[in-house]
């Protein structure tokens, strides 16, 4: 089973999400859900993949989806 570690740091309207482990079919939905539930009032989202060892295509889809979510609210996503 894949392990995914997620921690968040919010400073006013900026949220930084620190991610570790593997982002694959088994963990990508959890990543998307955990980030989306924290986006109220956020205009600047940062994703820190410094501890990620693998990202599958399903993980890339989550990142693209988060980009679209932020763009729709005139926010930004940085990696």
Residue, then its C-alpha position, 0 to 999 in steps of 0.5 A: x500500500x502506498x503511503x502519502x504524507x500531507x501537512x499544511x501551513x496557512x498564512x492569511x490567504x496563502x496555503x502551502x501544502x507539503x507532500x511526501x511519499x508516492x502520489x499514485x492511483x491509490x493516494x491521488x484522490x486523498x491528496x485532491x480531497x485534502x487540498x480542496x477542503x482547505x481552499x476557502x478564502x485561499x488565493x495563493x496555493x503552493x504545493x511542495x513536492x520536495x519529499x515526493x518519490x513518485x507521481x503517476x498520471x492520476x497525480x498529475x490530473x489532481x495537480x491540473x484540476x487544482x490549477x483549474x480550481x485556483x484559476x477559476x477563482x482568480x488565484x494562483x498555484x505554484x509548485 
